[in-house]
């Protein structure tokens, strides 16, 4: 599955093999970091069309997204995680969210983080790092570091997305939201992504 399958232009075609390899390396560490097993109950918040199921179709995963996903191959709930999700406290063993939180209004991120931590006993939340020199949506150097007046025309040269909808996080911003370990994912010695992790508790029911 292509990481930049919905993006536009040659930048996306060039970046896709690199991003696909990086995602595969990240996923190799997913089980060790979280303690997930074949019986772990997972909720994928912001699942898109496949999300974690693209990598682990055999796991017990419930998808959640703000829009309907009629082709999602498993249990699915349409809901907004910045509001109250329709699940009991600790309904899942692990809440998973990949490259979602940077798309949220910063004022709503605390509510999102609270719901992630309410509905599951462990969590795994990945987001691109503000410090990485290439903006991962537009695929343009320093696009996320420019002031708004310069960012708008520059962003149009990139691969995807509206710049107003994306605000990358710093490590301390993620750490302030999640009560867990903050792990750095590196590329070429630079931090490419931050991952907030709280492993599935050992006493979670099988």
VENPE-V304741 format. One record per residue. N is the residue number from 0. RES is the residue in one letter. BURIAL is 1 if it has 16 or more other C-alpha atoms within 10 Angstrom, else 0. Layout:
n,res,burial
N,RES,BURIAL
N,RES,BURIAL
This chain:
n,res,burial
0,X,0
1,X,0
2,X,1
3,X,1
4,X,0
5,X,0
6,X,1
7,X,0
8,X,0
9,X,0
10,X,1
11,X,1
12,X,1
13,X,0
14,X,0
15,X,1
16,X,0
17,X,0
18,X,1
19,X,0
20,X,0
21,X,1
22,X,0
23,X,0
24,X,0
25,X,1
26,X,0
27,X,0
28,X,0
29,X,0
30,X,0
31,X,0
32,X,1
33,X,1
34,X,1
35,X,1
36,X,0
37,X,0
38,X,0
39,X,1
40,X,1
41,X,1
42,X,1
43,X,1
44,X,1
45,X,1
46,X,1
47,X,1
48,X,1
49,X,1
50,X,1
51,X,1
52,X,1
53,X,0
54,X,0
55,X,0
56,X,0
57,X,0
58,X,1
59,X,1
60,X,1
61,X,1
62,X,1
63,X,1
64,X,1
65,X,0
66,X,0
67,X,0
68,X,1
69,X,0
70,X,0
71,X,1
72,X,0
73,X,0
74,X,0
75,X,1
76,X,1
77,X,0
78,X,1
79,X,1
80,X,1
81,X,1
82,X,0
83,X,0
84,X,1
85,X,0
86,X,0
87,X,0
88,X,0
89,X,0
90,X,1
91,X,1
92,X,1
93,X,1
94,X,1
95,X,1
96,X,1
97,X,1
98,X,1
99,X,1
100,X,1
101,X,1
102,X,0
103,X,0
104,X,0
105,X,0
106,X,0
107,X,0
108,X,1
109,X,1
110,X,0
111,X,1
112,X,1
113,X,1
114,X,1
115,X,1
116,X,1
117,X,1
118,X,1
119,X,1
120,X,1
121,X,1
122,X,1
123,X,1
124,X,1
125,X,1
126,X,1
127,X,1
128,X,1
129,X,1
130,X,1
131,X,1
132,X,1
133,X,1
134,X,1
135,X,1
136,X,1
137,X,1
138,X,1
139,X,1
140,X,0
141,X,0
142,X,1
143,X,1
144,X,1
145,X,0
146,X,0
147,X,0
148,X,0
149,X,0
150,X,1
151,X,0
152,X,0
153,X,1
154,X,1
155,X,0
156,X,0
157,X,1
158,X,1
159,X,1
160,X,0
161,X,0
162,X,1
163,X,0
164,X,0
165,X,1
166,X,1
167,X,1
168,X,1
169,X,1
170,X,1
171,X,0
172,X,0
173,X,1
174,X,1
175,X,0
176,X,1
177,X,1
178,X,0
179,X,1
180,X,0
181,X,1
182,X,0
183,X,1
184,X,1
185,X,0
186,X,0
187,X,0
188,X,0
189,X,0
190,X,1
191,X,1
192,X,1
193,X,1
194,X,1
195,X,1
196,X,1
197,X,1
198,X,1
199,X,1
200,X,0
201,X,0
202,X,0
203,X,0
204,X,0
205,X,0
